[in-house]
Amino acid sequence: MKKLKAIKLLSALAIVILAAAFTQNNKPALHTIGDSTVRNSNKETWGWGTPIVALFDTTKIHVENNAMAGRSTRTFLSEGRWDKVLESLKPGDFVTMQFGHNDGSAPDTTKAGRRGVLKGTGEETKVLTWPDGKVETVHTYGWYIRKFVRETKAKGATPIVVSMIPRNIFKEGKVVRANNDFGKWAATVAQEENAYFVDLNKITADKYDALGPEKVKLFFPGDHTHTNLDGAKVNAESVVQGIKELKDCKLKQYLK
């Protein structure tokens, strides 16, 4: 009798697990890709990809943070991280992509340059040969974003290009923006590829300007790039603000 009850209990449990898995697999998914400003240690410093989950109705959409600290567009691709996201994408899913903080160094095979990409959005390339003989072709920042956008669309999912969050650097009372480099290039690719664009850099920078340097400094416990949880919440709210402003973007229907 006890054995029969145990079998029934296990069977019921298996049904619950399978039903939960089926439900999750059939819900649309929001994948966030990026660097440490999107996903961090969640101790002293946080990325906005963690608190943004609370701003969505997770009974209707699955939110998955696929960002990784220290990655640029180049290394997110070369390490196979993008391929893993791509494998799981299905029609109706969404992908936000925010890079730039680690892309700025001159691209080479040194520790300092292993993450760097070429500037701009063009088709220029640089061929590198690593010490082990491996040959790598490095592209522009825009080329990598364009690849993410096109391959997302090919899966029937919706790409949303996001400009990088501003660093805690003020000049003459105003926060320095990325509208002449990575923010500009992200916007250009989104426009050229007919993809949605959230100008997170501008939205958060406007908030920083209103708050002023002393209050903004409280968001950055260690350096000028990585925020604490309060700062991450500001950025998450900025992303949602940008999503709400997107015309005909179906992701809006999953917000709380």
N, C-alpha and C positions, 0 to 999 in steps of 0.2 A: 504493500500500500504506500509506504513512504517513498519507495523507488518510483512508483507511478506518479505521485505528487511532484517529485523532483523533476521528472521528465516533462510533466505538464507545465511546471514553472519555467523550465529552461526553454520550452517551446514558445511560451507566451513572451518571454524576454527576447527571444530571437525575432519574433514577429514585430515587437516594438522597435528593436534596433533596425531591422530592415525597413520598416515604415518610415523611421526618422531619416535613414539614408536616402530612401526614395524621394521623400519630401525635399530634402536639401538638394539632391541632384536635379530636381525638377524646378527649383527656384532659380531665378536669374542670379548671377553672381557679379559683384563689383570687385575687381582686382585692382589694387593700388600697386604701382611699381615706382621705384625711385631709390633714394639714398637714406642716410640716417635722419634727415629732417622729416622723412615719412615714417620710418621705422627705426626705433632706437632701443636702448636697454630697458626703458620703462622703470628706471630707478631715479637717478637725479635728472637725467635728460630724456625727453620723450619726442617721438615723431607724431605728426598730426594724423597718421593712418590708424592710430590706436583710438583716440577719443572720438574720431568721426563715426565709429560704429554706433555709438549711442544716439546719433542723429538720424539714423535710418531705422525703418521698421523691419527688424530682422526676422519677423514672421513671414515676410514677403520677399526678402532679398538676403542673400548670403554675402557678407563683406569679408574679404580675405586680403590681408596685408602681405604682399609679396616683395616689398621693398627690402633692401639690404644695406646696412651701413657701409660706407666707404666705397660705394660703387658709382661709376659713371655710366653713361650710355654705352660706352665701349666695353667696359668690363661686365656690365649686366648681361650683355650679349655674349661676350667671349667665354664667360664662365658657364654658359648654358642655362642661366636663370630665366631668360626670356623664353627659351624653348619649353621649359617646364610649365610656364604660364600658358603658353600657346597651346600646348597639348590638352590643357583642361578647358580651354575656351569653347563655348557653345553659342549658338544663335540666341540673342537676347541678353547676353552678358555685356558688361561694361568694363573698360580699362582706363584708369587715370594714370598718366605718366608725367612725373615731375623729376627732372634731372637738371644739373648745372653746377652744383656745388663742388663736384669732384672732376669736372671736365676741363678745367681751365689751364692745366699745365701743358707744356709742349710735349707732344706724343713721342715717346721713345721707350726703350726697354729697361730704363733705370727705375729705381723705386719711386722716384719723384714723377717720372713721366709715363709710368705704365697705365695710368688711368686717363691720360690726356687725349683729347681729340682735336681735330682741325677746327678752326673757327668758321662760323657761317653756316650756310645751308646748301652750298653747292656740291658738285661732284668731284672735287679735288680729293686726292688720296696720297698717302705716304706709306711706303712699303718698309716694314721693319723685319729684321732677322734677329731672333732671340739667340742667346748663347747655345741652346740645344739644337739650333738649326731650324727651328720652326719659323715659318714666314707668316707675318700678319700684315694685312692691309688695313690701315686706319683711315677712317672717313671723317667727314664733318659732323658736327653736332646735329645739324639738320638732317643729314642722311640717316643717322640712327633713329631719330624721332620719326622720320618718314617711314622707315622700315617697320617700326612698332605700329604705327597708324595703319599702314596698308595691310599688314598681316592680321591685325585685329579685325579689320573690315572683311578680310577674306574668310574669316571664321564666322561671319554673321554677327559679330559683336560690335559694340559702339566705342570708338576711341575718344577720349577726352584729354587733350593736351593741357598741362597745367604749368604755368611759369613758376620758377623757383621762389621760395620764400625769401624775403629780404634779410640780410644780415643786420646785426645791431651795430651799424656804422652810420653816424650822423655827420653831416657837414652843413654848417651854417643853420643848425636847428632843424634840418630835414634829413630823413633817412635816405641813404644812397639806394638807388633803384637799379634794376637790371634791364631797363628798357632800351639800352644801346648795345646789348650783347645777347646773353642767353634768353632773357625774356622776349626780346625782339625776334630772335630766331625761332623760338617756340611758336610765337604768334604767326610768323610768316609761314611755317610749315603747316600749321593748322588751317590757315586760310587757303594755301595752295592745294591741300589735300581734302578740302571741304570737311574738316573735322571740327568738333566742338573745341572751344578754347576758354579756359578759366584763367584770367589774369590774377592769379594768387599774389604775385609780387606786388601789383598795384593795390589790390584790395587790402592786404595786410599793411603795406607801406602807408596807405592813407590813415589807417588806424594808429600806426606808430607815430605819425606826424601829429595826430590829434592828442595822443597821450603825452608825447615829449620824451626826451632822452632818459630822464631819471626814472620814470615809471616803466619804460620799455626795458631798461637795464635789469629790472626785477625778473624778467622772463628768461634771462640768460645767466645761469649759475656759474658757467666755467669759461665760455669763450663767446665770440660774436656770432656763432652759427647755430648752436644747439640750444633749444629751449627746454624749460621745465614743463611740467604738465599744464600749468596755466597758459604758458605761451603756445603749447601744442593745441590747446582748446581754442585759442584765438585763431590759429591757422585753420583748424578743422571747420570752425564756423565761417571762416572766409571762403573755404572751398565750397561749402554748402551755399553760401550767398551767391557765389559765382555760378553754381549749378542752377539755382533758382532763376537766374537771369538768362539762361540759355533757351533760345527759342526752339520749341518742339522736341526738347530732349526728354526722353521717356524716363530717365533716371529720377526726374523730379517726383514722379508718382510714388516713389519708395521712401521719400523723406517723411519724417514725423511731422 
